């Protein structure tokens, strides 16, 4: 099964309220499912809403100065070791869209995962 839509639909088969098995690096890891029934009788399983955490819930490790041509996935790869963790940078900086953090000269907080205490505030790494 190589069609992304089919793969997603296959992942969304668990019963309502169950937790899908997204990898731990996914922003959807641990998000429960729910169902929607349409008038024609179709039942669609979908993810419940993921609430974006408050930036205060993240311990800052460093700040990164964005330079020309950088994308958030590039920064995540350099700073977190995985380009797919760009969403952690969004969460830690209160951004809904990666483009909000891709502005030249912007300082992006590099933080520990949500809820993990530690690290001295105000460190810098450009």
C-alpha positions as CSV (number, residue, x, y, z in Angstrom):
1,X,0.0,0.0,0.0
2,X,1.9,3.0,-1.3
3,X,-0.9,5.5,-1.6
4,X,-0.6,8.0,1.3
5,X,-4.4,8.4,1.5
6,X,-4.9,4.7,1.8
7,X,-2.1,4.5,4.4
8,X,-3.7,7.2,6.5
9,X,-7.1,5.6,6.3
10,X,-5.6,2.3,7.4
11,X,-4.0,4.0,10.4
12,X,-7.4,5.5,11.3
13,X,-9.2,2.2,11.7
14,X,-9.0,1.9,15.6
15,X,-12.2,2.3,17.6
16,X,-13.3,5.6,18.9
17,X,-11.2,6.8,21.9
18,X,-8.3,4.5,21.1
19,X,-4.8,6.0,20.5
20,X,-3.2,5.6,17.1
21,X,0.3,4.3,16.9
22,X,2.0,7.4,15.5
23,X,5.8,7.3,16.2
24,X,7.0,9.1,19.3
25,X,8.5,11.8,17.1
26,X,5.1,12.7,15.6
27,X,3.1,15.6,16.9
28,X,0.1,13.2,16.8
29,X,1.7,10.6,19.1
30,X,-0.8,9.9,21.9
31,X,-3.7,11.8,20.3
32,X,-7.0,9.8,20.6
33,X,-9.5,9.2,17.8
34,X,-13.2,9.8,17.6
35,X,-15.8,9.1,14.9
36,X,-18.2,11.1,12.8
37,X,-21.4,9.5,11.4
38,X,-22.7,11.0,8.2
39,X,-26.4,11.0,7.2
40,X,-25.7,8.3,4.6
41,X,-24.5,6.0,7.4
42,X,-20.8,6.3,6.7
43,X,-18.7,6.3,9.8
44,X,-15.3,8.1,9.6
45,X,-12.7,7.7,12.3
46,X,-10.5,10.8,12.7
47,X,-8.0,12.3,15.2
48,X,-9.3,14.4,18.0
49,X,-8.1,18.0,18.0
50,X,-4.5,18.4,19.1
51,X,-4.1,21.5,21.3
52,X,-0.9,23.4,20.8
53,X,0.9,23.7,24.2
54,X,1.8,27.0,25.7
55,X,5.4,28.0,25.0
56,X,6.0,28.4,28.8
57,X,5.8,24.6,29.1
58,X,9.2,24.2,27.4
59,X,12.6,24.6,28.9
60,X,14.9,26.6,26.6
61,X,18.2,24.9,25.6
62,X,19.4,27.6,23.2
63,X,18.4,30.2,20.7
64,X,19.1,29.9,17.0
65,X,19.4,32.8,14.7
66,X,17.7,32.2,11.3
67,X,19.8,33.0,8.2
68,X,18.9,33.4,4.6
69,X,17.4,30.4,2.9
70,X,16.9,28.3,6.0
71,X,13.7,26.3,6.6
72,X,12.5,25.0,9.9
73,X,13.1,21.4,8.9
74,X,16.8,22.3,8.2
75,X,17.0,24.0,11.7
76,X,15.4,21.0,13.3
77,X,17.8,18.6,11.6
78,X,20.8,20.7,12.8
79,X,19.6,21.4,16.3
80,X,17.4,18.4,17.2
81,X,18.9,15.7,14.9
82,X,15.7,15.1,13.0
83,X,14.0,17.3,10.4
84,X,10.6,15.8,11.2
85,X,10.8,17.5,14.6
86,X,10.2,20.9,13.1
87,X,6.8,20.9,14.9
88,X,8.6,20.9,18.3
89,X,10.2,24.2,17.3
90,X,6.8,25.5,16.3
91,X,5.3,24.5,19.7
92,X,8.2,25.9,21.7
93,X,7.9,29.2,19.9
94,X,4.1,29.5,19.9
95,X,4.0,29.3,16.1
96,X,1.1,27.6,14.2
97,X,3.0,27.6,10.9
98,X,6.7,26.9,10.2
99,X,6.9,30.0,8.0
100,X,6.4,32.2,11.1
101,X,9.8,31.1,12.3
102,X,11.7,31.2,9.0
103,X,12.2,34.9,9.0
104,X,15.9,36.0,8.5
105,X,17.2,37.4,11.8
106,X,14.5,35.7,13.9
107,X,15.7,34.0,17.1
108,X,14.1,30.6,17.4
109,X,14.0,28.9,20.8
110,X,15.5,25.4,20.8
111,X,13.8,23.6,23.7
112,X,13.4,20.3,25.5
113,X,10.2,18.4,24.8
114,X,7.1,19.7,26.5
115,X,7.0,19.3,30.2
116,X,10.7,18.2,30.6
117,X,12.4,20.5,33.1
118,X,16.0,21.6,32.8
119,X,18.5,23.7,30.9
120,X,19.7,27.2,31.8
121,X,17.5,29.9,30.3
122,X,19.1,32.4,27.9
123,X,21.7,30.1,26.3
124,X,22.6,31.0,22.8
125,X,23.7,29.0,19.8
126,X,23.7,30.6,16.3
